[in-house]
């Protein structure tokens, strides 16, 4: 069975339990590697991770829509299999160097401090900026700070 079919069936399973959910969802995985996708997904399922950050400019380059409050997302594991559903609860666009400690904590990664968040995300955004935007990291870059809640999980 293809991952696309698995995603569709997973959504159908979710909407049987939550018929009020609109058919407006996205399916995606965290990070830029299967290992990172699995690690961050695990934090969500365990209730530790309730936020995620992304490079604002990437949305235009990759022709993707920005997250919206109330939108459902199917979270995929590192192999592209659907594992959980989240609903976006807040979206803020903030310069990287102005992201606050509360948001860093919501990401649930490392020791959850702003210092470690900035360190790890500078590394990630540097890689991403060079790959997709062909330019170096800029501490003034716009970051999409998205908060969410877990509403369904296979686990």
N, C-alpha and C positions, 0 to 999 in steps of 0.2 A: 504494500500500500504506500502510495506517495505521501510525502510530508504534507502537501497541500490537502489531500484527502483527509489525513489525520487531523489537520487543523479544522477543517470544516465539520468533521464528526465531533470533535471536542467542543466546538462552539454550539452545535446542536444539543449536545449533552448539557452544557451550561444553560442554554435557553429553556430546556425542559424544566429545569429547577428554578429558573428566573425568567419567566415569560415576558416580563416587562422590559427586558434588555433589548435595545434596538439592534438591528443587524448592521450596526456601524462599529466595526472593530478593526484593529490592526494586529498583526502577529509579528513578533520580533524577539531577538535575543539580546541580552546585555553584552557589552564589550566588543572586543575584536578578535576573540579566539574561543574555541570550544571550551577550554578550561575556564576562562573568565566567565563565559555564559553560565556554566554549571555552578561556579562558586557564588556568583551574585544571585542567581535564581534560588539557591539554597538559603541565602540570607533572607530573601523575600518570604519563602515558604515558612521559615522559622520565626517570622515576624520581626526581624531585626532591621531589614532594609525597607524603608517606606519612601525613599526619594531616589532620583537619578538625575544626572546632569549630562547635557549634550551641547555640542558646539552649534550655536545658532546658524552660522553660515552654511553648515553641512546640509541643512534642510533644503535650501535653495539649490545647491549644487546637485544634490541627489533627487531633486524634485519630490520631496516628501512634505507632508503637511505637519505643522507644529502641533504638539499635544494640546488638547482642549479639555477643560474641566467636564467631567461626566463621561468621557470616552472610555470604552473598554479596550484593553489590550490583552492578547493572549501571549504569555511569556513562553518562549521556546528554550529547550535545553541546548547544549552544545552540539547536538546532532540534528537540531531542527524539529524535535518532537514537542508538541504542546504539553505544558505541565501545569499552568496556572492562569488565572484571569485576574487582572487588576483593573481598578477604575481610577482615573486621574482625579485628584481632589484639589490641586492647586498648580498653577503654572506662573512662574516669574522669569523675566528675562533680565539678567544682571551681569555687569562686567565681572570677569573672573576674579579680579582682585577685590571685589566688593561682596562676594558670596559670604554669607554669615555662618557662624558656628552652629546655629540651630539646623540649618540645611545640611551642613557637613555631617552632623550627628545623624540626621535622618537617612543618609546614604548607608549607614551601618557598616562601613568598611574600616579595616585596620583598627586603630584605637578610637575612632570616631571623633577625633579632634580636627579643628580647622587646619592646623598645621599639617597633619598627615593627609587630609583631604587635598590641600593645595599641592603638596609634594606629588602624590600619586596621580592627581588629575593633570598636573602640568606635564608629566611624562606621557600620559595617555593622549592628551590634546596635542602635544607636540608631534607625536606619531601621526595622529589623525590629520592635523593641519598640513603636514608635509605630503601625506598620501593624497588627500582629497582637494586641498586648496593650493598646494604647491608653494606654501609659504611657512615661515617659522611661527612658533607659538608667540602670542602676544598677551601679556597679562591684562590688557584692556578688552580682550575679545569678549563678545557677548556669549553668555552661557544660559541655556534653557534649564531652569531648575524646576523639575517636576516632582510633585508629591503624589502619592497614590495609596490606595488601600487594597489589600488582597481580598478578593471576594469568592475565589474558588480555587481549589488545588486538587490535583490527583492524589496527593499524599494524605 
